Amino acid sequence: MAKYIYGIINTNGNQNFCLDSEEINFIAYQDMAAVVSDSELSDFSSLSNEKLARGLLKHQQVIEKVMNDNTIIPMRLGTYASNEEEVRSILSKSQATAQKVFELINNKIEIDLVATWSDFSSIIKDVVEDKEIKEFKACLLSKTNGVTVDDQAKIGYMIRNALIKKRDEASLQIQAKLKGSCADFKVHETMDDKMVCNIAFLVDKNRQGEIEHKIDELNISFNEKLNFRCVGPLPAYSFYTLEIKKLRIEEIERALERLALKDICGRDAIKEAYLQSALLFHPDRNPNKPEAIKEFEEINKAFKILNECCEAYEQEANSYSSNNNEIMLVKLRN
């Protein structure tokens, strides 16, 4: 039975608890602990949407229950350790990074804000009334030879650009209103044209009410043209989530061969070897060589693997390891 890891907390004195009849345990290492449960190994990337949604819900429920009494750094969804020994190895390797993050998120919460147009059809009507678009439409209507497919494509392009501009202006107005009340914020991609913004705010707990009051003021200032949906308090998912990367020896050997290196010889030497190979195989320098694109991608992949390997070795030198034959890196997700 493997250990599923939900996150890491900055104390080692918590009591186990049950959630939906499943026991949640705390595995301690020095002044930290991992929040875990016994679980069969599962590849989350191959799960059905229904099973993935259930896994995500449970992951969030555990983390959000633990955060009521602790500062927690979430672990990436679908993170497993083979046994308790490996969990302690992960805690050891993450110790330096985790301590820095704990300082940054102490007494802070994440609040996610999504804004959508309340009446998207009226927004489109407003955009169509734009002077440049109206003039272009009038020009098309006056054409004696009719409207071409290219004409239709161009006006569609103009309308879409105008919608994006209107969305971005509203999003920037929202950011300007709220950024002074938060420690940090992160703008996520919008899911569709109706969504104006999707922003995560890292907020001091005692300023949550201030953020919520400003959102109410935004609702008034936009004259209810926007629907605001606010979710929180949450752990700092969007800002600090840990992930584990396990580097196979075969991958490292292939990466060394790809960059013509004999062994892991330091970041500077790896970068120099990468630049030489990248210059030699860059697609722009090999326009008549179709395979150059693939070769260039492999060079970039090799460079990334060897840099991660160096980082893992640095962690290994200052940490406890449960398996000397495995190269494991614990890092913040990009």
C-alpha positions in Angstrom: 0.0 0.0 0.0 1.4 3.4 -1.1 1.1 6.7 0.7 -0.9 9.5 -1.0 0.5 12.9 0.0 -1.9 15.9 0.3 0.5 18.5 1.6 3.1 19.5 4.1 2.5 21.3 7.4 4.8 23.3 9.6 4.4 21.2 12.7 4.8 17.6 13.8 2.2 17.4 16.5 -1.1 16.8 14.8 -3.6 14.0 15.5 -4.9 11.6 12.9 -8.5 12.1 11.7 -11.1 10.4 9.5 -12.7 11.9 6.4 -15.5 9.9 4.8 -14.4 6.9 6.9 -10.8 7.1 5.5 -8.0 7.7 8.0 -5.8 10.7 7.3 -2.3 10.4 9.0 0.6 12.7 9.7 4.1 11.5 9.1 6.7 13.7 10.9 10.2 14.6 10.1 11.9 17.1 12.4 9.6 20.2 12.6 7.4 19.3 9.6 4.9 16.6 8.8 3.3 15.2 5.6 -0.5 14.8 5.5 -1.1 11.3 4.0 -3.5 8.4 3.6 -2.9 4.8 2.6 -3.8 4.3 -1.1 -3.3 2.1 -4.1 -1.0 3.7 -6.7 -3.0 5.3 -9.5 -2.0 7.3 -12.5 -4.1 10.4 -12.4 -3.3 11.3 -16.0 -5.2 8.2 -17.2 -8.3 8.5 -15.0 -11.7 9.1 -16.4 -13.1 12.6 -15.8 -15.5 11.3 -13.1 -12.7 9.5 -11.1 -10.4 12.5 -11.6 -13.1 14.9 -10.2 -13.6 12.6 -7.2 -9.9 12.5 -6.6 -9.6 16.3 -6.9 -12.5 16.8 -4.5 -11.0 14.5 -1.8 -7.6 16.2 -2.3 -9.1 19.6 -1.7 -11.3 18.5 1.2 -8.4 17.1 3.1 -6.2 20.1 2.5 -8.9 22.6 3.4 -9.7 20.7 6.6 -6.1 20.7 7.7 -5.6 24.4 6.9 -8.2 25.2 9.7 -5.5 24.6 12.3 -2.2 24.6 10.3 -0.3 26.4 7.6 -0.1 23.9 4.7 1.8 23.8 1.4 -0.4 21.7 -1.0 1.2 18.9 -2.9 0.4 18.4 -6.6 -2.7 16.3 -7.3 -1.8 12.6 -7.7 1.4 12.6 -5.6 2.4 9.2 -4.1 5.3 7.8 -2.0 6.0 4.1 -2.0 6.2 3.9 1.8 6.6 5.9 5.0 10.4 5.9 4.6 10.1 7.7 1.2 7.7 10.2 2.7 10.4 11.2 5.2 12.9 11.4 2.4 10.5 13.8 0.6 10.1 15.9 3.7 13.9 16.0 4.1 14.5 17.1 0.5 11.7 19.8 0.7 12.8 21.2 4.0 14.7 24.3 2.8 12.1 25.2 0.2 9.2 24.5 2.6 10.6 26.7 5.3 10.8 29.7 2.9 7.3 29.1 1.7 5.9 28.8 5.2 7.2 32.3 6.0 5.6 33.6 2.8 2.2 32.1 3.4 2.0 32.3 7.2 -1.4 33.7 8.2 -2.4 34.1 4.5 -5.1 32.6 2.4 -5.9 32.4 -1.3 -9.1 33.9 -2.6 -10.1 33.1 -6.2 -12.2 35.6 -8.2 -13.9 34.9 -11.4 -15.8 37.6 -13.3 -18.1 36.9 -16.3 -20.3 39.2 -18.4 -23.8 39.1 -17.0 -25.4 39.7 -20.5 -22.9 38.6 -23.1 -25.2 39.4 -26.0 -25.5 43.0 -25.0 -21.7 43.2 -24.8 -21.5 42.0 -28.4 -24.0 44.6 -29.4 -21.9 47.3 -27.7 -18.8 46.1 -29.5 -20.5 46.1 -32.9 -21.3 49.8 -32.4 -17.6 50.6 -32.3 -16.8 53.4 -34.8 -14.2 51.4 -36.7 -16.4 48.3 -37.0 -19.4 50.3 -38.1 -17.4 52.1 -40.8 -16.1 48.8 -42.1 -19.6 47.3 -42.1 -20.9 50.3 -44.0 -18.1 49.9 -46.5 -19.0 46.3 -47.0 -22.7 47.1 -47.6 -21.7 49.6 -50.3 -19.7 47.1 -52.3 -21.3 46.3 -55.6 -19.7 42.9 -56.0 -21.0 41.6 -52.6 -19.3 40.5 -49.4 -16.5 38.0 -49.8 -15.4 35.3 -47.3 -12.3 37.4 -46.5 -14.5 40.3 -45.7 -16.5 38.2 -43.3 -13.4 36.8 -41.7 -12.0 40.4 -41.2 -15.1 41.7 -39.5 -15.1 38.6 -37.3 -11.5 39.3 -36.4 -12.3 43.0 -35.6 -15.2 42.0 -33.4 -13.1 39.4 -31.5 -10.3 41.9 -31.0 -12.7 44.5 -29.7 -14.2 41.9 -27.3 -10.7 41.1 -26.0 -9.9 44.7 -25.5 -13.1 45.3 -23.6 -12.4 42.2 -21.4 -8.8 43.2 -20.7 -9.8 46.8 -19.8 -12.3 45.4 -17.3 -9.8 42.9 -15.9 -7.1 45.6 -15.4 -9.7 47.7 -13.6 -10.5 44.8 -11.2 -6.8 44.1 -10.6 -6.1 47.8 -9.9 -8.9 47.9 -7.3 -7.9 44.8 -5.4 -4.1 44.5 -5.7 -3.5 47.0 -2.8 -5.3 44.7 -0.4 -3.3 41.5 -1.2 0.3 40.3 -0.8 0.3 38.9 -4.3 -2.0 37.9 -7.2 -1.9 35.7 -10.2 -3.9 36.0 -13.3 -5.1 32.7 -14.8 -6.3 32.1 -18.4 -9.9 32.7 -19.1 -11.9 29.7 -20.2 -14.2 31.3 -22.8 -15.2 34.6 -24.3 -17.8 35.2 -21.6 -15.2 35.1 -18.8 -13.6 38.5 -18.1 -11.0 37.4 -15.6 -9.9 34.5 -13.4 -7.5 35.8 -10.7 -6.1 34.3 -7.5 -5.2 36.7 -4.7 -2.9 35.9 -1.8 -4.4 37.7 1.2 -3.7 38.2 4.9 -6.5 36.5 6.8 -7.4 39.7 8.6 -7.9 41.5 5.2 -10.4 39.0 3.7 -13.3 41.3 4.6 -11.6 44.2 2.9 -11.2 42.2 -0.3 -14.9 41.2 -0.2 -16.0 44.8 0.4 -14.0 46.0 -2.6 -15.6 43.3 -4.8 -19.0 44.6 -3.7 -17.8 48.1 -4.8 -16.7 46.7 -8.1 -20.1 45.2 -8.7 -21.6 48.6 -8.2 -19.1 50.4 -10.4 -19.7 48.0 -13.2 -23.4 48.6 -12.9 -23.9 44.8 -12.5 -22.6 44.2 -16.0 -20.4 41.6 -14.5 -21.1 38.6 -12.3 -18.5 38.1 -9.6 -17.9 34.7 -8.1 -15.5 34.6 -5.1 -14.1 31.3 -3.7 -12.2 31.1 -0.5 -10.5 31.0 1.9 -8.3 28.4 0.2 -4.7 27.2 0.7 -2.2 29.0 -1.6 -2.8 26.5 -4.5 -2.0 29.0 -7.2 1.2 30.4 -5.6 3.0 27.5 -3.9 2.3 23.9 -4.7 5.0 21.2 -4.3 5.7 18.5 -6.9 7.9 15.5 -7.0 10.0 14.5 -10.0 11.7 11.1 -10.1 14.5 11.0 -12.6 15.3 7.6 -14.1 19.0 6.7 -14.6 18.2 5.8 -18.3 16.8 9.3 -18.9 19.9 11.0 -17.4 22.2 8.8 -19.4 20.3 9.6 -22.6 20.4 13.4 -21.7 24.2 13.2 -21.2 24.7 11.5 -24.5 22.4 14.0 -26.3 24.7 16.9 -25.0 27.9 14.9 -25.5 28.7 14.9 -21.8 30.3 12.0 -19.9 28.8 12.8 -16.5 27.0 15.5 -14.4 29.7 18.1 -14.4 28.0 21.2 -13.0 25.4 23.7 -14.3 27.9 25.9 -16.1 29.4 23.0 -18.1 25.9 21.7 -18.9 24.8 25.1 -20.1 27.9 25.4 -22.3 27.2 22.0 -23.8 23.6 22.9 -24.4 24.4 26.1 -26.2 26.9 24.4 -28.5 24.3 21.7 -29.4 21.5 24.2 -29.7 23.5 26.3 -32.1 24.4 23.3 -34.2 20.9 21.8 -34.4 18.7 25.0 -34.4 16.0 24.6 -37.0 16.8 28.1 -38.4 20.3 26.9 -39.3 19.0 23.6 -40.8 16.1 24.7 -43.0 16.5 21.7 -45.3 16.7 19.2 -42.5 13.1 18.3 -41.3 14.4 16.2 -38.4 16.2 19.3 -36.9 13.0 20.4 -35.1 12.8 17.1 -33.3 16.5 17.1 -32.5 16.3 20.6 -31.1 13.4 19.6 -28.9 15.4 16.6 -27.6 18.3 19.0 -26.8 16.1 21.2 -24.8 14.6 18.2 -23.0 18.1 16.9 -22.2 19.1 20.3 -20.8 16.0 20.4 -18.5 16.7 16.9 -17.2 20.3 17.6 -16.4 19.5 20.8 -14.7 16.9 19.0 -12.6 19.5 16.3 -11.9 21.9 18.9 -10.6 19.2 20.4 -8.4 18.3 16.9 -7.1 22.0 16.2 -6.2 22.1 19.5 -4.3 19.1 18.4 -2.3 20.6 15.0 -1.8 23.8 16.5 -0.3 21.8 18.3 2.4 19.1 15.8 3.1 18.1 12.3 4.2 17.5 9.8 1.4 15.4 6.6 1.6 16.9 5.2 -1.5 20.4 5.8 -2.7 19.6 4.3 -6.1 16.9 6.8 -7.0 17.3 10.4 -7.9 14.3 12.4 -6.7 13.7 16.1 -6.9 11.1 18.0 -4.7 10.4 21.4 -6.1 7.7 24.1 -6.4 5.5 23.7 -9.4 6.0 26.3 -12.1 
